[in-house]
Each structure stands twice: as structure tokens, then as C-alpha cells.
């Protein structure tokens, strides 16, 4: 099998992208012999690995995982404990859900679902990096959209706080910024609000009803999309399926991931 990879991953200055790719290639070799070629804009029918890129007939997009490791020493380690695998697109705009999965991976990695909170007074707005592709679809531009969202939230909830993205602190103006760890933030919040942040997943797991506005979000199906509506849906099957779209380095290297995601391969 010929496998195409993007040069950005091979020359990764961050390190975690190249490391994930190396594990993926080792795992794939356990299933078949491979010939690796570097090609940035490949869109043919053979397998292509890319980091955070859309399109391509058989483009398997590798990205930071969807669920954080709260015990990690840094944001980068937390976000890259898992590596996500989505076909032909980023996050929820790609193909990742191939039917209802069992809960074995949820149990294996000890992922908990906390009871839903019942209060709806304290809202926490999560910011994303303004240059992220995930926010490109925000109506009127991401910065403008978030300013409007903050203003509307003040009218909808008793108390509103902001949480800047760890890698891109935002100016909050007169808005209050909630400091501390993500765990502490989730303990404080009754409601979590974002455009399409992965923080919405953290909210849902921790029993904080979430509101998202970008269908890019992997939490889209278990969140509401209006400040006027808060939902507390069943989350079990959503979480089971989500765990089959992200893998540890050990699971990538063993080839276990390919046993599950190969269903999306269309040679």
C-alpha cells in the first residue's frame, strides 16, 4: 500500500504531530506493507495522512484528541493524550461515526459521565483561537460573533464569566475572566457556551449543559444551539462512538486503531 503524508507532519516543530504520525505508520505496518511518500496536496484515491486538513478521497485527518487528560502537566500534553482520526474532513464535518459502538473503550480509559447540573444561573463562555479553522464559519467573523454572544449571555444568565483559550489569551474588556484549572472552571459553571470549542465536550462529560453554535463541534449532537434552550440529553452512546474516533499512541502503534477506522477507507 502506498501511503502519502504531509511534509508539515514530517517536519513538525511542535513534535506531537510527527510522533503521532510515526505511531500510526508503525501500526499500519502491522496490517500490510507500506510505501511512504511525502505529498502536501495529494487528493487521489490512496491513503493520505494529514494534520487538520479537509478534503481528499481517502484523507485520514489526524488531530489532537477530543477528550482531555486532566492529569497531564501541560495543555499540550492534555490535548494530545489522544490522537483523533476522522476521514475526509475535520471533526464533526468529517466522517467518524460508523454506527453505534460498545462502551469497552470508555471503560478501558475510565471516562466518567457526571450527573447533569440542574441550575442555570452561572454561564461560562469558552474562547477558541481566532485563527482556528473551526471558527471560520462564525457569522460576521469570530471576534464580532463572540462579542455579541457575550452581550446576549449577560441578558440570559445571572452571572457570566469568560475563559480565554490557553494558547491565545483574549482581551476581555470589562468582562470577568475565570482563572484556574479547567476542572475548577467546570465546577463553577452551570452552563458552558462556545462556538465549537472542544471544551463543550468537557462540559458534557462533567454534567455541565453546553450550548454550541458551530456544527464543527464534536459535541454538536448533545448540546443546544440557542441561549434560550438548555438540554440534558442521553450521552452514553455519543461517548461510546466518540471513543472510537481517538486513540492513544500505544493503540496507534499496535495497529488496533486501523481495525476500527479502516471501515472508512475507500480504495
HELIX and SHEET records of a PDB file:
HELIX    1   1 UNK A    7  UNK A   10  1                                   4    
HELIX    2   2 UNK A   16  UNK A   29  1                                  14    
HELIX    3   3 UNK A   75  UNK A   79  1                                   5    
HELIX    4   4 UNK A   91  UNK A   93  5                                   3    
HELIX    5   5 UNK A  104  UNK A  108  1                                   5    
HELIX    6   6 UNK A  133  UNK A  135  5                                   3    
HELIX    7   7 UNK A  142  UNK A  156  1                                  15    
HELIX    8   8 UNK A  182  UNK A  188  1                                   7    
HELIX    9   9 UNK A  199  UNK A  205  1                                   7    
HELIX   10  10 UNK A  220  UNK A  222  5                                   3    
HELIX   11  11 UNK A  236  UNK A  243  1                                   8    
HELIX   12  12 UNK A  249  UNK A  254  1                                   6    
HELIX   13  13 UNK A  256  UNK A  261  1                                   6    
HELIX   14  14 UNK A  262  UNK A  264  5                                   3    
SHEET    1   A 6 UNK A  35  UNK A  38  0                                        
SHEET    2   A 6 UNK A   2  UNK A   5  1                                        
SHEET    3   A 6 UNK A  47  UNK A  51  1                                        
SHEET    4   A 6 UNK A  59  UNK A  64  1                                        
SHEET    5   A 6 UNK A  83  UNK A  87 -1                                        
SHEET    6   A 6 UNK A 246  UNK A 247 -1                                        
SHEET    1   B 4 UNK A 159  UNK A 163  0                                        
SHEET    2   B 4 UNK A 122  UNK A 126  1                                        
SHEET    3   B 4 UNK A 191  UNK A 194  1                                        
SHEET    4   B 4 UNK A 209  UNK A 212  1                                        
END                                                                             
